[in-house]
Amino acid sequence: MRNTLKVDNLVVTYNELVVLHNVSLHVNDGEFVSIIGPNGAGKTTLLKTIAGLLKQKSGTILYNGEDITRYSAHQIVEKFGIVYVPEGAPSFPYLSVRENLEVARNIRRAREKFSEMLEVIYNLFPVLKERSKQLAGTLSGGERQMLAIARGLILSPRVLMLDEPSFGIAPAVVRYLFDVIKKINRELNTTVILVEQDVKKGLELASRGYVLENGCIALHGLSNDLLTSEYIKKAYLGI
């Protein structure tokens, strides 16, 4: 049976303010799905709720048919392999790059495959291998983002959720990061959910996309169809 993440009629509130209104979506095993939309649309709230960092008011989140909302964030990582990498994910600045990755050994999921995943990470991000003994706080912005993704990968994710990985990063580094994210999806067969400010690039990377506006799914479909839709062209691409 394929592992499918299914969000059904999700409602999430902050202090009685409804942030997500009956949001429904699904992501199949091995898929690459982008979630796009304006700032404040609820994209980060959606990822945090799937990760167990926020609790819904109503609705369900199923993974492989099991309701994951009754589990803690730690259990969602450990039991289901659903890993969230937040925007600007902080590192431990006074630990080395290698030590930042070793912190994950507290989680059994990472401990069991640590050496294997470390090799994968160093192949994807050779600069992290070069800087393995360097303090994380001395890395460039792009290198810190690489480390953030690496800290997600060290957990051997089945589903990797990335929140705005290109934010504040130089264009050349962004292109490199996007190439690596594609490899993670295709070569490691890791399901990827990407929230991305660059709508065109986010849809080009993914096979499908969801447009989240004002806490609701406004549009969804194959990425190619969304890229050619008049709505997306006018609202997001300035065409």
Backbone bond lengths (Angstrom), bond angles and torsions (degrees), N, CA, C in turn:
res aa  C-N    CA-C-N  psi(-1)  N-CA   C-N-CA  omega(-1)  CA-C   N-CA-C  phi
1 M - - - 1.466 - - 1.527 110.17 -
2 R 1.327 116.22 133.77 1.455 119.87 -179.94 1.520 110.34 -73.80
3 N 1.319 115.15 140.35 1.457 119.74 175.86 1.524 108.78 -76.47
4 T 1.304 116.49 119.31 1.459 121.45 -179.60 1.518 109.49 -122.63
5 L 1.323 115.67 132.33 1.457 121.45 173.20 1.521 107.16 -94.76
6 K 1.316 116.47 123.44 1.460 120.43 -176.54 1.522 109.90 -129.32
7 V 1.325 115.49 119.64 1.463 122.60 176.28 1.523 106.85 -103.88
8 D 1.332 116.63 126.79 1.464 120.07 -173.45 1.526 110.82 -129.20
9 N 1.336 114.88 115.52 1.476 121.95 174.78 1.531 112.46 51.24
10 L 1.318 116.60 47.93 1.456 121.94 -175.82 1.528 111.07 -77.85
11 V 1.325 115.57 127.56 1.466 122.34 174.92 1.523 107.58 -121.47
12 V 1.333 116.16 125.29 1.464 121.42 179.45 1.518 107.85 -129.74
13 T 1.333 116.20 135.16 1.464 121.08 -178.87 1.519 111.11 -123.66
14 Y 1.332 115.38 151.06 1.461 123.44 168.60 1.512 106.68 -118.75
15 N 1.342 117.35 114.49 1.471 120.25 178.83 1.527 111.89 48.65
16 E 1.338 114.65 48.97 1.473 122.93 178.43 1.519 114.30 72.63
17 L 1.334 118.30 -6.19 1.455 120.71 174.45 1.531 108.10 -84.56
18 V 1.325 115.85 123.10 1.467 119.93 -178.26 1.527 109.32 -76.87
19 V 1.337 115.99 119.56 1.463 121.46 -178.66 1.532 110.91 -98.69
20 L 1.317 116.98 -37.95 1.462 121.74 174.83 1.523 109.02 -119.94
21 H 1.333 115.57 129.21 1.468 121.69 -176.46 1.526 109.72 -112.25
22 N 1.301 117.62 102.94 1.475 121.67 172.96 1.538 112.52 47.70
23 V 1.316 115.64 50.46 1.461 121.49 -179.40 1.529 109.81 -79.65
24 S 1.322 115.27 129.79 1.471 121.38 176.57 1.525 109.14 -130.68
25 L 1.312 115.98 136.44 1.468 121.39 175.29 1.520 108.58 -161.97
26 H 1.316 115.31 166.68 1.463 119.62 174.53 1.513 109.69 -142.07
27 V 1.324 115.35 151.37 1.462 122.42 177.62 1.524 107.13 -137.07
28 N 1.324 116.17 121.25 1.462 120.84 -178.54 1.529 111.89 -85.20
29 D 1.297 114.69 161.20 1.460 121.97 178.95 1.528 110.52 -55.18
30 G 1.334 116.61 127.07 1.449 121.46 177.18 1.513 115.16 83.68
31 E 1.322 117.83 -2.26 1.460 120.50 -179.27 1.526 112.00 -76.87
32 F 1.319 114.79 161.19 1.462 123.11 171.31 1.523 105.67 -121.99
33 V 1.313 116.18 111.58 1.463 122.09 -176.66 1.520 109.30 -122.31
34 S 1.332 116.14 132.82 1.467 121.41 176.42 1.518 110.15 -104.87
35 I 1.323 114.75 142.50 1.464 121.52 173.78 1.522 106.78 -115.94
36 I 1.320 115.88 118.00 1.456 120.81 -176.36 1.527 109.70 -120.31
37 G 1.316 114.91 166.16 1.459 120.21 179.08 1.509 110.18 152.38
38 P 1.333 117.03 168.70 1.465 120.46 -177.41 1.523 112.29 -69.60
39 N 1.333 115.99 165.06 1.462 120.80 173.90 1.522 109.62 -58.27
40 G 1.325 115.77 140.43 1.456 120.16 178.73 1.510 114.67 81.74
41 A 1.334 116.79 7.47 1.464 120.04 -177.60 1.527 112.69 -77.62
42 G 1.351 116.70 -18.39 1.460 120.23 -179.32 1.515 114.08 109.64
43 K 1.330 116.93 10.98 1.475 120.41 -176.40 1.534 111.63 -63.25
44 T 1.334 116.36 -47.75 1.465 119.79 179.49 1.524 110.75 -66.18
45 T 1.314 116.82 -39.43 1.471 120.68 177.14 1.523 110.45 -58.10
46 L 1.324 117.01 -40.78 1.461 121.03 179.23 1.528 110.56 -61.57
47 L 1.332 117.26 -48.98 1.463 119.81 -179.65 1.528 111.63 -63.23
48 K 1.331 116.29 -41.89 1.469 119.62 -179.38 1.526 111.54 -64.62
49 T 1.311 116.81 -33.86 1.467 119.78 179.42 1.518 110.33 -71.54
50 I 1.324 117.29 -42.03 1.471 120.22 175.74 1.527 109.83 -59.69
51 A 1.341 116.32 -38.94 1.475 121.09 -178.23 1.521 113.51 -75.65
52 G 1.328 117.40 -8.03 1.461 120.57 179.38 1.513 114.07 86.22
53 L 1.332 117.63 9.05 1.468 121.20 179.07 1.520 111.63 -82.77
54 L 1.317 116.83 -20.99 1.460 123.32 173.33 1.523 107.64 -127.69
55 K 1.320 116.07 152.97 1.455 120.54 178.18 1.523 110.20 -109.46
56 Q 1.307 114.86 140.04 1.455 120.05 -179.07 1.519 111.10 -78.83
57 K 1.333 115.05 156.86 1.460 120.08 172.47 1.518 110.45 -80.88
58 S 1.332 115.09 -37.18 1.464 120.77 176.07 1.518 108.65 -157.71
59 G 1.324 115.87 171.01 1.455 121.01 -177.10 1.516 111.67 96.79
60 T 1.312 115.76 172.02 1.462 120.47 -177.57 1.527 111.01 -130.59
61 I 1.337 114.97 154.72 1.461 122.45 171.79 1.523 105.87 -128.16
62 L 1.319 116.18 114.52 1.454 121.42 -177.66 1.522 110.00 -110.24
63 Y 1.327 115.61 139.29 1.460 120.10 170.47 1.508 107.32 -126.57
64 N 1.328 114.71 119.29 1.462 120.74 -176.05 1.525 110.75 53.84
65 G 1.338 114.97 37.56 1.456 121.43 175.95 1.512 115.72 85.65
66 E 1.329 118.00 -5.76 1.467 120.74 -178.13 1.525 110.60 -104.22
67 D 1.320 115.85 134.57 1.461 121.59 179.21 1.532 108.54 -72.15
68 I 1.333 115.99 115.45 1.462 119.52 -176.52 1.529 112.57 -92.58
69 T 1.314 118.00 -4.96 1.465 119.59 -175.05 1.535 112.30 -70.21
70 R 1.313 117.09 -14.31 1.470 119.27 178.80 1.522 112.48 -86.57
71 Y 1.340 115.69 -1.91 1.459 120.00 -179.70 1.528 111.02 -101.17
72 S 1.338 115.71 155.58 1.461 121.02 175.29 1.526 109.92 -75.52
73 A 1.332 116.11 166.95 1.464 120.50 178.18 1.530 110.61 -58.49
74 H 1.321 116.73 -41.85 1.468 120.89 179.27 1.520 110.61 -61.76
75 Q 1.315 117.07 -42.72 1.463 120.76 -178.90 1.527 111.54 -68.25
76 I 1.328 116.97 -33.66 1.466 120.49 179.20 1.522 110.44 -64.81
77 V 1.324 116.28 -37.01 1.468 119.90 173.79 1.528 110.47 -68.96
78 E 1.310 116.37 -50.77 1.463 122.16 -172.25 1.529 112.48 -66.91
79 K 1.304 116.30 -48.26 1.471 121.37 -172.92 1.531 112.80 -83.09
80 F 1.345 115.95 -38.87 1.463 119.60 -171.98 1.530 113.85 -110.16
81 G 1.313 117.57 -15.05 1.453 119.56 179.16 1.516 113.36 72.29
82 I 1.329 116.69 27.99 1.466 121.42 177.03 1.521 107.37 -96.08
83 V 1.328 116.16 115.64 1.467 122.10 -170.56 1.525 110.08 -121.29
84 Y 1.320 115.49 131.50 1.463 122.45 -178.86 1.526 110.03 -110.16
85 V 1.342 116.58 126.53 1.466 122.19 174.77 1.531 107.03 -110.78
86 P 1.332 117.99 104.78 1.468 120.21 -175.23 1.520 113.12 -72.38
87 E 1.313 114.96 163.15 1.462 120.73 174.67 1.526 109.07 -60.38
88 G 1.334 116.34 132.03 1.459 120.44 179.05 1.513 112.59 60.22
89 A 1.325 116.29 36.31 1.470 120.57 -176.39 1.526 111.26 -51.64
90 P 1.321 117.63 120.03 1.467 119.46 -176.69 1.527 111.83 -72.11
91 S 1.316 115.15 145.25 1.461 121.01 173.07 1.527 107.76 -100.24
92 F 1.307 116.04 178.60 1.459 120.78 170.71 1.529 105.83 -92.45
93 P 1.332 118.61 99.88 1.464 121.35 -167.22 1.514 114.68 -63.70
94 Y 1.340 117.29 -26.75 1.461 119.27 -177.43 1.531 113.01 -98.07
95 L 1.333 115.10 11.04 1.461 120.84 170.78 1.522 108.12 -107.44
96 S 1.313 116.40 154.35 1.461 120.04 177.69 1.532 109.72 -71.86
97 V 1.324 114.99 169.79 1.467 120.28 176.52 1.522 109.77 -57.47
98 R 1.318 116.68 -48.12 1.468 120.54 -179.91 1.534 110.82 -61.75
99 E 1.309 117.38 -42.12 1.471 120.33 -179.67 1.521 111.23 -66.11
100 N 1.327 117.79 -33.72 1.463 120.46 175.48 1.519 111.44 -60.32
101 L 1.325 115.95 -36.24 1.463 120.01 178.43 1.527 111.23 -77.36
102 E 1.320 116.38 -33.92 1.470 119.93 -178.78 1.528 112.76 -69.01
103 V 1.328 116.59 -22.46 1.474 119.81 177.08 1.528 110.25 -54.76
104 A 1.335 116.34 -33.99 1.469 121.01 -177.50 1.524 112.81 -65.74
105 R 1.328 117.17 -12.92 1.467 119.11 -179.50 1.528 112.35 -64.83
106 N 1.320 117.23 -11.94 1.460 120.29 174.22 1.524 110.90 -66.71
107 I 1.330 116.53 -19.24 1.463 121.41 -179.89 1.525 108.33 -100.77
108 R 1.306 116.11 124.89 1.473 120.76 -175.55 1.521 111.79 -54.38
109 R 1.315 116.77 -39.19 1.466 121.09 -178.53 1.525 111.24 -55.92
110 A 1.339 116.49 -40.53 1.465 120.76 179.47 1.519 111.03 -78.38
111 R 1.315 116.89 -37.69 1.468 121.83 -175.37 1.524 111.10 -61.27
112 E 1.320 117.25 -38.69 1.458 121.47 -174.54 1.528 112.89 -68.08
113 K 1.332 117.23 -31.75 1.465 120.48 -176.88 1.527 111.73 -122.34
114 F 1.319 116.95 25.79 1.466 119.60 -172.14 1.528 112.47 -59.02
115 S 1.308 118.03 -51.14 1.467 121.18 -176.42 1.523 110.87 -62.88
116 E 1.323 115.96 -41.79 1.468 121.02 179.97 1.530 110.71 -62.73
117 M 1.336 116.48 -47.24 1.460 120.21 -177.19 1.527 111.72 -72.19
118 L 1.339 116.75 -30.44 1.461 119.75 176.70 1.527 110.04 -62.66
119 E 1.319 116.36 -40.52 1.473 120.67 178.24 1.526 110.33 -64.95
120 V 1.331 116.39 -41.34 1.466 120.97 177.28 1.529 110.39 -59.87
121 I 1.326 115.58 -46.07 1.463 121.31 -178.61 1.526 111.01 -62.46
122 Y 1.319 117.01 -44.03 1.468 119.91 -178.92 1.530 111.40 -67.86
123 N 1.334 117.27 -28.98 1.462 119.95 175.21 1.525 111.01 -71.62
124 L 1.329 116.64 -37.61 1.462 120.70 179.23 1.524 111.79 -74.82
125 F 1.333 115.32 -37.05 1.468 121.39 -176.53 1.529 109.56 -126.93
126 P 1.324 118.28 76.61 1.477 120.17 -178.71 1.519 113.20 -56.01
127 V 1.322 117.17 -30.78 1.465 119.85 -179.29 1.526 111.07 -63.30
128 L 1.324 117.55 -31.38 1.464 120.07 178.16 1.527 110.81 -69.48
129 K 1.324 116.49 -32.53 1.471 119.30 175.29 1.526 109.58 -67.32
130 E 1.334 115.44 -42.94 1.469 120.28 178.44 1.523 111.46 -61.84
131 R 1.324 115.87 -33.89 1.463 121.30 -175.68 1.532 112.14 -102.70
132 S 1.318 117.39 19.67 1.465 120.52 -171.81 1.524 113.48 -58.68
133 K 1.342 117.18 -29.08 1.469 120.32 -179.47 1.523 112.63 -98.45
134 Q 1.329 116.35 -0.18 1.466 121.15 -178.20 1.524 110.36 -83.34
135 L 1.339 116.26 143.44 1.459 120.10 178.08 1.525 110.00 -63.59
136 A 1.320 116.63 134.35 1.463 121.57 -177.29 1.527 111.82 -59.37
137 G 1.321 116.39 -32.03 1.459 120.37 -178.41 1.511 114.01 -67.99
138 T 1.323 117.23 -12.53 1.468 120.51 -179.81 1.528 112.26 -98.84
139 L 1.323 117.85 1.01 1.459 121.37 -179.99 1.526 110.93 -74.20
140 S 1.323 115.99 157.23 1.463 120.71 172.98 1.529 109.28 -72.53
141 G 1.325 115.90 169.35 1.465 119.70 179.94 1.515 112.03 -59.66
142 G 1.336 116.59 -43.11 1.455 119.92 178.57 1.513 112.54 -64.48
143 E 1.327 116.35 -40.03 1.467 120.03 178.68 1.518 111.46 -67.44
144 R 1.329 116.89 -36.03 1.471 119.43 176.37 1.526 111.11 -64.21
145 Q 1.337 116.61 -36.07 1.466 119.18 177.62 1.522 110.65 -68.97
146 M 1.317 116.39 -37.86 1.465 119.59 174.55 1.527 110.30 -59.86
147 L 1.316 116.42 -42.93 1.464 120.87 179.28 1.526 110.87 -64.51
148 A 1.330 116.81 -37.58 1.471 120.26 178.66 1.531 110.43 -61.90
149 I 1.332 116.31 -45.18 1.462 119.72 178.18 1.526 110.26 -65.79
150 A 1.333 116.07 -39.45 1.467 120.61 178.75 1.528 111.19 -61.47
151 R 1.323 116.62 -38.55 1.471 119.82 179.03 1.518 111.13 -67.16
152 G 1.338 116.47 -27.93 1.461 119.17 172.32 1.522 111.27 -73.10
153 L 1.318 116.47 -42.12 1.465 121.11 -177.47 1.523 112.89 -67.36
154 I 1.324 117.34 -31.89 1.463 120.12 -177.21 1.533 110.78 -63.20
155 L 1.341 115.92 -15.85 1.466 121.34 178.99 1.525 112.47 -87.44
156 S 1.337 116.98 8.04 1.473 122.44 -179.95 1.534 111.21 49.96
157 P 1.328 117.33 59.07 1.467 119.36 -174.11 1.525 113.24 -69.67
158 R 1.314 115.67 145.90 1.464 121.09 165.31 1.523 108.83 -86.09
159 V 1.343 114.44 -38.16 1.471 121.28 177.85 1.522 107.32 -125.01
160 L 1.334 116.69 122.24 1.460 122.00 178.76 1.521 108.26 -110.97
161 M 1.326 116.78 117.61 1.461 122.45 -179.47 1.518 109.00 -106.06
162 L 1.328 116.30 118.26 1.458 122.37 -175.26 1.518 109.74 -113.45
163 D 1.329 115.90 124.39 1.458 121.36 -177.28 1.530 109.86 -105.92
164 E 1.329 116.66 106.06 1.468 123.61 176.14 1.535 112.91 51.09
165 P 1.340 118.11 56.36 1.469 119.04 -178.65 1.527 114.06 -65.69
166 S 1.342 117.35 -17.27 1.467 119.63 -177.55 1.529 112.89 -91.64
167 F 1.327 117.17 -2.49 1.465 120.16 -172.90 1.529 111.85 -62.57
168 G 1.337 116.16 122.99 1.455 121.62 175.32 1.520 115.03 73.06
169 I 1.331 117.57 13.72 1.462 121.68 -176.27 1.538 109.50 -106.08
170 A 1.323 116.69 144.32 1.463 121.55 179.51 1.531 110.33 -60.18
171 P 1.338 117.45 143.51 1.475 121.20 -176.43 1.525 114.68 -52.86
172 A 1.316 117.69 -41.29 1.470 119.73 -179.21 1.524 110.99 -63.34
173 V 1.330 116.64 -38.12 1.464 121.05 179.17 1.525 109.81 -71.80
174 V 1.327 116.73 -36.65 1.467 120.72 177.68 1.525 110.42 -59.46
175 R 1.325 116.52 -44.74 1.470 119.64 178.88 1.521 110.94 -59.77
176 Y 1.324 115.84 -41.28 1.467 120.22 178.54 1.536 110.58 -64.24
177 L 1.328 116.34 -44.98 1.465 120.34 179.81 1.517 111.25 -60.42
178 F 1.332 116.26 -43.17 1.461 119.47 -179.64 1.527 111.27 -64.33
179 D 1.327 116.92 -37.56 1.467 119.89 176.18 1.521 110.84 -62.42
180 V 1.325 116.09 -40.75 1.467 120.17 178.97 1.524 110.63 -66.52
181 I 1.314 117.11 -41.26 1.476 120.47 179.78 1.524 110.26 -62.29
182 K 1.333 117.29 -38.61 1.460 120.35 175.75 1.532 110.61 -62.18
183 K 1.334 117.22 -41.32 1.464 120.93 178.07 1.524 111.22 -63.47
184 I 1.327 115.99 -41.10 1.466 119.87 178.96 1.529 109.90 -58.29
185 N 1.318 115.89 -42.08 1.464 120.74 179.38 1.527 111.60 -69.11
186 R 1.315 116.77 -49.71 1.463 120.47 -171.33 1.527 113.67 -82.32
187 E 1.323 116.84 -42.97 1.457 119.44 -173.71 1.529 112.67 -88.36
188 L 1.323 116.98 -31.38 1.465 119.97 178.23 1.524 111.70 -97.16
189 N 1.346 116.42 -2.53 1.466 122.44 -178.65 1.532 111.46 53.03
190 T 1.317 114.42 41.15 1.461 120.90 178.30 1.525 109.23 -95.91
191 T 1.304 116.29 128.99 1.462 120.88 175.14 1.521 108.16 -66.43
192 V 1.325 117.47 131.69 1.464 122.03 -178.06 1.524 109.79 -121.28
193 I 1.324 115.58 130.42 1.459 122.72 170.11 1.520 106.21 -117.26
194 L 1.319 115.80 118.81 1.461 121.25 -173.73 1.521 110.68 -116.97
195 V 1.327 116.34 124.26 1.468 121.87 166.77 1.518 106.25 -98.47
196 E 1.326 116.65 122.84 1.458 119.64 -171.62 1.523 111.79 -141.30
197 Q 1.341 115.46 134.46 1.462 121.52 -179.68 1.521 112.09 -72.93
198 D 1.334 117.17 -29.94 1.455 121.68 177.63 1.528 107.80 -83.84
199 V 1.323 115.68 95.35 1.461 121.32 -173.05 1.529 111.49 -59.48
200 K 1.316 116.71 -46.36 1.467 120.38 -177.76 1.523 110.71 -60.59
201 K 1.335 116.56 -49.30 1.460 119.81 -178.49 1.525 111.12 -67.00
202 G 1.316 116.36 -40.15 1.460 119.63 179.64 1.517 112.05 -58.89
203 L 1.339 116.47 -42.08 1.462 120.06 179.38 1.517 111.93 -74.82
204 E 1.327 117.75 -34.35 1.464 120.34 178.48 1.528 111.37 -64.52
205 L 1.314 117.21 -33.16 1.463 121.17 -179.29 1.527 111.80 -74.08
206 A 1.308 116.32 -34.88 1.458 122.02 -170.54 1.526 112.41 -92.65
207 S 1.324 114.98 161.92 1.469 119.81 173.74 1.528 110.54 -87.57
208 R 1.320 116.29 -31.31 1.467 120.91 178.13 1.524 109.69 -137.24
209 G 1.325 115.56 163.91 1.453 119.68 179.05 1.521 112.57 -145.90
210 Y 1.314 114.16 156.04 1.464 122.42 173.62 1.525 107.87 -125.39
211 V 1.317 116.44 136.08 1.461 122.21 176.44 1.520 107.40 -103.74
212 L 1.333 115.49 117.61 1.458 121.68 -178.77 1.523 109.07 -106.57
213 E 1.326 116.46 120.78 1.458 121.69 -179.77 1.525 109.29 -135.19
214 N 1.336 115.27 130.10 1.473 120.17 178.79 1.526 111.97 51.59
215 G 1.337 115.50 38.23 1.459 120.23 175.96 1.512 115.44 77.66
216 C 1.338 117.12 8.51 1.462 121.19 -179.12 1.531 110.27 -126.46
217 I 1.327 116.35 152.31 1.455 120.30 172.71 1.528 107.22 -77.91
218 A 1.334 115.53 111.46 1.461 120.74 -177.34 1.517 111.64 -88.04
219 L 1.336 116.17 -27.97 1.458 120.76 -174.37 1.515 108.27 -162.41
220 H 1.306 116.90 147.43 1.465 119.40 173.13 1.517 108.98 -155.01
221 G 1.319 115.97 158.98 1.451 119.75 179.60 1.502 111.54 160.02
222 L 1.335 115.29 -170.70 1.458 120.54 176.46 1.517 109.04 -64.43
223 S 1.329 115.85 143.89 1.464 119.97 -176.10 1.525 112.13 -57.78
224 N 1.320 116.51 -42.21 1.467 119.31 -179.58 1.520 111.90 -61.70
225 D 1.321 116.01 -37.56 1.464 119.89 178.89 1.524 110.56 -68.60
226 L 1.321 116.80 -39.36 1.464 119.77 179.52 1.524 110.94 -67.48
227 L 1.326 116.29 -40.20 1.466 119.92 -179.21 1.527 112.55 -63.81
228 T 1.317 116.57 -27.83 1.464 119.80 -179.05 1.522 112.97 -98.50
229 S 1.330 117.31 -0.70 1.468 119.46 -179.99 1.527 110.13 -73.32
230 E 1.313 115.89 142.08 1.464 120.88 -179.70 1.522 111.18 -62.68
231 Y 1.328 116.65 -34.62 1.460 120.53 -179.06 1.527 110.79 -62.59
232 I 1.336 116.31 -49.97 1.472 120.84 -179.92 1.513 110.29 -63.42
233 K 1.313 117.18 -42.10 1.474 120.46 179.39 1.523 111.24 -57.88
234 K 1.311 116.58 -46.00 1.463 120.46 -175.80 1.524 111.98 -77.00
235 A 1.334 116.42 -43.40 1.469 120.60 -172.84 1.531 112.79 -78.42
236 Y 1.349 116.89 -32.99 1.459 118.64 -170.54 1.525 115.38 -124.25
237 L 1.321 117.29 -24.24 1.450 119.47 -174.76 1.529 112.42 -106.49
238 G 1.324 116.88 -5.11 1.457 120.55 178.12 1.506 113.67 64.43
239 I 1.330 115.99 30.97 1.480 119.98 -179.66 1.529 108.98 -104.43
